[in-house]
Amino acid sequence: MNAPILNVGVAGLGRLGKRHAEQLARNTPGARLLSACSPVEADLEWARTALGVTRCDADLHAMLSDPDVHAVVLATPTTLHADQTIACLQAGKHVFVEKPLSLDLRTCEAVEAVAKQCSSQVAMVGFVRRFDPSYAEAKAAIDSGTVGRPFLVRSQTCDQNDESGFFVPFAKTSGGIFLDNSVHDIDLARWLMGSPKATRVFASGTVAIHHDLAQYGDVDNGLAIIEFEGGQRASLFASRTMPHGHETTTEVMGTEGTLQVGFGAHLSRVEYRDAGGVGHRALPDFFARFETAFRLEMTAFVAACRGEQALPLSLRDATEATRIGQALRESLASGLPVNL
């Protein structure tokens, strides 16, 4: 017998929340977008008119008090993630929360403790790149021994420069470039190498364009090295200033081979030849790069809530990503390595 349809509410209707809402409304098997929550009335009106959502609230607690809502997707500001995740679990709701779970290690651990007490509910953090078909293929190849023992991951998240510097005002609460941008690369490195324990990190960075970031102790280009038990290493680069578009790339080096994911920032496989030269169109942003991954991620969450499959990742993965990202932020500020 098929599991009943999962009624889902989305809290937070910014650019990512809208994407999740659209996925749930139009393209997620077994799910129904039932409810929307935002303190911004214009966002609620969008949910009503664009998606036909009739249950719209300005306050999350109103959504949580609705017995017809089975699961909640949190695409709210980072500073709210942990408390809202706990509130969802304690209200008996499954919860999907965008990364990072928290900017603070102890807070992540507190959320884990509540999740263990609410073991009948699913709690999942949005590390979307694990659901990208190319990364999934790379992981399967590594697990099958194709590259031997992986010992080094080089990974980067580079966003096209936005001259408006929209992210600058959020730097005070975003956790900085490593917890905001590189948290995906941190998770990928751990995942691809078999979840080793990080032992030491070092970070450095520079402000190339958006100089207002300096007042928050942040940078627009950052470098990081993570050392793991057993000799494995990760080298990360994050940038907000790429002139050509978005480029997420990862290289895994093993004892018997290497593999690469995403090099070239190809929007498509079309190559252009004209008076300006030979080349291809570049990806404009991470939505274009990971559109399929976002769909598969939400499908996996819904399937886990309906008891159809196990969760592919845990809150512990989110805690470890924060542990490493927090240490990188400390290293960036001090200029010194940090032991974990």
N, C-alpha and C positions, 0 to 999 in steps of 0.2 A: 504494500500500500504506500502511495506517495505521501510524503510529509506535507502538512498544511502550508499554505502560502505564508511567508514571513513578512509581517508588516513592519516597515522600517521608517524611522524618523531621522531626518538630517538636521543637525544643529550647527549653525554657521553656514552662511550662504555667500561667502566670498568667492574668489575665482575657483578654488579647489572644491569648496562645498557645492557650488553649482554643478561642477562636473560629476561629482558623486550623485547628486540628486538626479541629474539627467540619466546617468547609467541605471540607477535603480528604477526610474520611471519607465525606461524604454528598452533596456538591454540586459537585465539581470534575471536569469531563470529562477523561478521559485520565490521571487520577492515582489513586494508592492510598496511603492513610496506612499505612505499614509499621512505623514506629518512633516512639518517644517518649523524650524525655530530660528529666530534671529531678532536682535534688538532693533534692526533697521527695517522700517516699514516697507521701504522700496523693495527690499529683498523678498519679503513675504508676499508682496503683490506680484513679483516675478514668479514665485512658486505657484501662486493661484492661477495666473494667466498663462504662463508657459507650460506648466506641468499639470494643472488641474488639481492641485493640492487644496483641500478644503479645511484641514486642521492645521491652523497656523498660529503659533504662539511667540510672544516676545521673550518668554522666560523658559529655561530648560526644565524647571520643576513642573511646569504645567504639562509638558510633553511626557515627563516621567510618571506623572500621575494618571496617564491615559492607559487603561488596561488593555486596549487594543494594539498598543505599540509593543512589539516583541523585541526590537533591536534598535539601537541608536548609532548613527554615524556622527562622530565628532570632528568637524573641520573648523574648530574655533581657534582663537589665539593660543599659542604654546603655553602661556602662563596658566591657562585654564584647564589644560588637558588632564592633569592628574586628579584634581578635585572632581572634575566632571565625570571622569572614568569611574571613580569610586562611587559617585552618586548614582550612576547608571547601574552598576553592579548591585548596589544595595537596594535599588528599586526593582531588582529582578529582571533587568534587561541585559541582553547581549550587547556588546559594545565594540565598535571599531573606532580607533582613535588615530588621527594623523600623527606622524612623527614630529618631534621627539616626544616620548611619553612625558618627560619632564627634563628640565635643565639641571636638576639636582639629583644626585645619586640616591640619597636617603629617601627622597620622595618617590622615586621609582620603586624602591624596595617596599615602601609602604603600600603602593598600589598592588604589587605582587602579593603581599600578605592578604589584602582584601580579596583579591581574585582567588586565592586558595580557599578562603572561607566561602566563596560563592562559586564553588566548583561546577555547578550545573549551568553557569552562564559562560558563554564564549567571550574572551577578551583578546583582541588582535590589534597590533600596531601596524600602520601603513608603510611597510618597507616594500614599496611597489616594484622595485627593480628585480626582486626575486621572482616575479611573475612574468617578466619579459621573456618571450620565447628564446631570444638569443642567449640571455644569461642562464636560462634554464637548460639550454643545450650545453653551454659551457660547464655548468655544474655537473650535469650527467656525464660529460666526457672526463672531467676530473675524477669523479667518483669511480669511473670504470678503469682508471689507471692510464688514460691516454697520454698524459704528460708526466707520468711518474708521480713522485711526491712533490706537491706544490710548495715552494719555499719563498716566493716573492710575488706580491700583488702590487701593481702600479695602477692607480685608478684616479680619475679626475671628473669633476663636475664643473663645467664652464658655461656660464650664462651669457647671452648676448648683452652688451652694454645697454642699459636704459639710462638715457641722459637725464631723465627726471630724478633718478636716484630714489625711486619710490621706497626702496628697502632701508634707506638711511634712518628715517624716524623709528623704524622697528628694531634697529640694532640694539637699543637699550634693553629690550625684552626678548630678542630672538636667540640669545646665547652666543652670538657671534658666528663668523663664517663657518667654523668647523662643526658646530652643532646645528646650524641651519642648512648649509650646503653639503658638507662632507659627511654628515651622519649616514647618508646612503652608501657612500664609499666605505665607511667604517664597517657597516653591516655586511656589505658585499665581501670585503676582505676576510672577515671572520667566517662567513658562510662558505665561501669558495675554498678556504683552507681547512675546513673541518672544525670551526669554532674553537681555535686555540685561545688560551688565556693571555691577555696583554700584560706585559711586565714593565715597559717603559715607553715614554713618548717624548717627542721633541717637535716644536712648532715654530715657524717663523712666517712673516708676512710683510706686505707693503701696501701702502695706499697709493695707487697709481693715478686714479681719476677722482674718486669720490672722497675728497679730503675731510668732509664733515664726519666721516666714520671715526676719525681719530678721537673725537671727544667721548666716544663710547668704548674706546680701547679695541676697536675692530679694524679690519682691513678689507680691501676689495680683491686682494690676491693673497692666498695663503698656501704654505707648504707644510707637510707633516710627515713624520716618520714614526711608525709604530713597531715596537719589538714585541714578539710573542715568545712564549715558552717553546723550547724545541728548535729555536733558531729561525723560525719563520718571521718574515718582515713584510710591512706594507708601506708604500710611499704614495702619498696623496697630494693632489693639487686641486685647489678651488679658485675659481675666478668669477667675478661679476662684470668683467670688462671686455669680453670677446667682441671684436667688431663684426664678425661674419655670421654669427648665429649661436645656437646651443650645441655643445659638444660634450657628450658623456662617453668616456672610453675607459676600458679596463684591459690590462694585460696580466696574464698569469704565467709565471715561469716555474717550470718543474724540472725534475732531474732527468726527464726523458723527452721534454718538448715544451713548447709554449703555445698559448692561444690568446687571441685578441678579440675584443668585442667593441663594436661601435666606431672604429677609426674612420675618419673622413667626414663625419657629420652629414652624411648623404640624406637629403630629403626624399630622393627616389634614386632609381638606377639609371636615370637619363643623364647623358653627358652632352654638354653644349660646346660647339665650336663656332666662334665668330671672330670679329676683328679684335675683340678684347682678349682672346686667348681660348684655352680649352679648360673646361671645368664643369662643376655641377652645382645645383642649388643646395643651400645649406638648411638644416633644420632651424626653424625660428625659435622654438622653446621646448621645454621638457614635455609639454602636452603632446606635441607632434611626435616626439621620440617615443613616448611611453603610452600612447593611446590604447594599444592592445593590452598592455600590462595593467592599466587601471581597470579595464573591463574584467580581466581574468582575476585580479585581486579581489574585486567586489564579489565576483561569482564564487570564489573560494570561501570568503567570509560567510556568505549566505548559506552555502552548502554545509559548512561546519555548524552553523546555528541550527540547521534543519537535521543534523545528525547524519548527513550523507557522506562526510569525509572528515578526517582529522585536520586540525589546524596545522598549516605548514611551518609556522614559527611561533615563538612564545614571547611572553612579556620579559623573560630573562634576556632574550636577544636585545630588546629595547633598553633594558637596564645596562647591559654591557656596552652598548653603543653610547649611552650617556656617560658611563664611567670613563670611556676613552675620550669622548668629546670634551668633557669637563676638564680632564687632564691636559688636553691640547690647548684649551682656552687659558689654563693656568700657565702653561709653558710659553704661549705667545706673549703673555703679560710680563713674565719674568725673564724671558730669554734663556731659560735653563731647562734641561731635561727634567721630566717628572716621573718618578717611580710610582707604579700602581700597586 
